[in-house]
């Protein structure tokens, strides 16, 4: 079984999240995609964040795809950091070939994540291009540190079979949608 893991606050979930998932499933030949809706991102201000249950319900309504599962796993297993969640899954599901999927905007700040180098050692990673992000993400600190482990995009279908660290940059999705921008519209300038 090949499963992509796509984490985030999903506040709100939007068409670019779905597009990134579908692109990754197709290009990486994944059997399933699990959305890991986090209770809160330790690197972001979580004031004004919609309740977890609402974000999960909204994500499920958006995806409505038979191979995309929306979960609140981090709340269930009481983890706060991506590394802890991924480590739990690797231990719990030894026969599954997981791939961590993230947007190019996250690659830029990946070096700030707790245990980011260990995340790269846990499972292969796919970085999905985002509008504007491709200009700076690949030159960021984490991308440079992990550069020698980047496989050609033409071999993306083999990523799940690679021993980590291994990662690929997937081009093709250029949506301008952003949860941060959508939250700003939702709350207004005076919120």
C-alpha positions as CSV (number, residue, x, y, z in Angstrom):
1,X,0.0,0.0,0.0
2,X,1.3,3.4,-1.0
3,X,-0.2,6.3,1.0
4,X,0.4,10.0,0.8
5,X,0.2,12.0,4.0
6,X,-0.9,15.6,3.5
7,X,-0.9,17.7,6.7
8,X,-2.1,21.1,7.6
9,X,-4.6,23.2,9.4
10,X,-7.0,23.3,6.4
11,X,-8.5,26.5,7.6
12,X,-10.3,26.6,5.3
13,X,-9.7,23.6,3.0
14,X,-9.8,24.7,-0.7
15,X,-9.6,23.5,-4.2
16,X,-5.7,23.8,-4.3
17,X,-5.5,21.3,-1.4
18,X,-7.6,18.9,-3.4
19,X,-5.7,19.7,-6.6
20,X,-2.3,19.0,-4.9
21,X,-3.7,15.7,-3.5
22,X,-5.0,14.6,-6.9
23,X,-1.7,15.6,-8.6
24,X,0.4,13.7,-6.0
25,X,-1.8,10.6,-6.1
26,X,-1.5,10.5,-9.9
27,X,2.2,11.3,-10.3
28,X,3.4,9.3,-7.3
29,X,1.1,6.3,-8.1
30,X,-0.4,6.4,-4.6
31,X,-3.2,4.1,-3.5
32,X,-4.6,6.6,-1.0
33,X,-4.1,10.1,0.4
34,X,-4.6,10.8,4.1
35,X,-5.3,14.4,5.1
36,X,-3.9,15.0,8.6
37,X,-5.9,18.0,9.9
38,X,-3.9,19.3,12.7
39,X,-5.4,20.9,15.9
40,X,-2.9,23.7,15.4
41,X,0.4,24.6,13.8
42,X,3.1,25.3,16.4
43,X,4.7,27.8,13.9
44,X,1.6,29.8,13.3
45,X,-0.8,32.0,15.3
46,X,-3.8,29.8,15.9
47,X,-6.1,32.5,17.3
48,X,-9.3,32.5,15.2
49,X,-8.7,29.0,13.9
50,X,-12.0,27.2,13.2
51,X,-12.7,24.3,15.5
52,X,-11.0,21.0,14.4
53,X,-14.3,19.2,13.9
54,X,-15.5,22.0,11.5
55,X,-12.3,21.9,9.5
56,X,-12.5,18.1,9.2
57,X,-16.1,18.3,8.1
58,X,-15.3,21.0,5.6
59,X,-12.4,19.0,4.3
60,X,-14.5,15.9,3.9
61,X,-17.2,17.9,2.1
62,X,-14.6,19.3,-0.3
63,X,-12.8,16.1,-1.1
64,X,-15.7,13.6,-1.5
65,X,-13.1,11.3,-3.1
66,X,-13.1,7.5,-2.5
67,X,-9.3,7.4,-2.1
68,X,-8.8,10.5,0.1
69,X,-9.3,10.1,3.8
70,X,-9.6,13.1,6.1
71,X,-8.5,12.5,9.7
72,X,-7.9,14.3,12.9
73,X,-5.2,11.8,13.8
74,X,-3.0,14.2,15.7
75,X,-5.8,15.0,18.2
76,X,-6.5,11.3,18.6
77,X,-2.9,10.3,19.3
78,X,-2.1,13.6,21.1
79,X,0.9,14.7,18.9
80,X,1.8,18.3,18.3
81,X,4.7,18.0,15.8
82,X,4.7,16.4,12.4
83,X,7.7,14.3,13.2
84,X,5.9,12.6,16.2
85,X,2.8,11.9,14.0
86,X,4.9,10.5,11.1
87,X,7.0,8.4,13.5
88,X,3.8,7.0,15.1
89,X,2.5,6.0,11.6
90,X,5.7,4.4,10.5
91,X,5.9,2.3,13.7
92,X,2.2,1.5,13.6
93,X,2.0,0.5,9.9
94,X,5.3,-1.2,9.0
95,X,4.2,-2.5,5.7
96,X,2.9,0.8,4.3
97,X,5.0,2.9,2.0
98,X,4.2,6.4,3.1
99,X,5.1,9.6,1.3
100,X,5.0,13.0,3.0
101,X,3.3,15.5,0.7
102,X,3.7,19.3,1.2
103,X,3.3,22.5,-0.7
104,X,6.4,24.4,-2.0
105,X,5.6,27.2,0.5
106,X,6.3,24.7,3.3
107,X,9.6,23.6,1.8
108,X,10.8,27.2,2.2
109,X,10.2,27.1,6.0
110,X,10.8,23.3,6.5
111,X,14.1,24.0,8.3
112,X,12.0,25.6,11.1
113,X,10.0,22.5,11.7
114,X,11.0,20.5,14.8
115,X,13.1,17.5,13.7
116,X,12.9,18.4,10.1
117,X,16.0,16.3,9.2
118,X,14.5,13.3,11.0
119,X,11.2,13.8,9.0
120,X,13.3,13.5,5.8
121,X,14.8,10.3,7.2
122,X,11.4,8.7,8.1
123,X,9.8,8.7,4.6
124,X,10.2,10.0,1.1
125,X,8.7,13.5,0.5
126,X,6.9,15.1,-2.4
127,X,6.8,18.9,-2.8
128,X,4.0,20.2,-4.9
129,X,4.7,23.5,-6.7
130,X,2.6,26.5,-5.8
131,X,2.2,29.8,-7.6
132,X,5.0,32.1,-6.5
133,X,6.7,29.5,-4.3
134,X,8.8,27.8,-7.0
135,X,10.9,30.9,-7.3
136,X,12.3,30.6,-3.8
137,X,11.4,27.2,-2.3
138,X,14.1,25.2,-4.1
139,X,16.8,27.7,-2.9
140,X,15.7,27.6,0.7
141,X,17.8,26.2,3.5
142,X,16.1,22.8,3.8
143,X,16.0,22.3,0.0
144,X,19.7,23.0,-0.2
145,X,20.5,20.7,2.7
146,X,18.5,17.9,1.1
147,X,19.4,18.7,-2.5
148,X,21.4,15.6,-3.2
149,X,18.4,13.4,-2.3
150,X,16.1,15.0,-4.8
151,X,15.1,12.6,-7.6
152,X,14.2,13.7,-11.1
153,X,10.5,14.5,-11.6
154,X,10.4,11.9,-14.4
155,X,10.9,9.2,-11.7
156,X,8.2,10.5,-9.4
157,X,6.2,7.3,-9.7
158,X,9.1,5.5,-8.0
159,X,9.3,7.8,-5.0
160,X,7.4,5.6,-2.6
161,X,9.9,2.8,-3.2
162,X,13.0,5.0,-2.4
163,X,14.7,4.6,0.9
164,X,14.6,8.0,2.6
165,X,15.9,10.5,2.5
166,X,14.4,11.0,-1.0
167,X,12.2,13.7,-2.4
168,X,10.8,15.1,-5.6
169,X,9.5,18.4,-6.7
170,X,6.2,18.1,-8.6
171,X,5.4,20.9,-11.1
172,X,2.0,21.5,-12.7
173,X,-0.3,23.0,-10.0
174,X,-0.3,26.8,-10.1
175,X,-3.3,27.7,-8.0
176,X,-3.2,31.1,-6.3
177,X,-5.5,29.8,-3.5
178,X,-4.2,30.2,0.0
179,X,-5.8,29.3,3.3
180,X,-4.1,32.3,4.8
181,X,-5.6,34.7,2.2
182,X,-9.0,33.0,2.6
183,X,-8.9,33.4,6.4
184,X,-8.1,37.1,5.9
185,X,-11.2,37.5,3.7
186,X,-13.3,35.6,6.3
187,X,-12.2,37.6,9.2
188,X,-11.9,41.0,7.5
189,X,-9.3,43.7,8.1
190,X,-10.5,44.7,11.5
191,X,-10.6,41.1,13.0
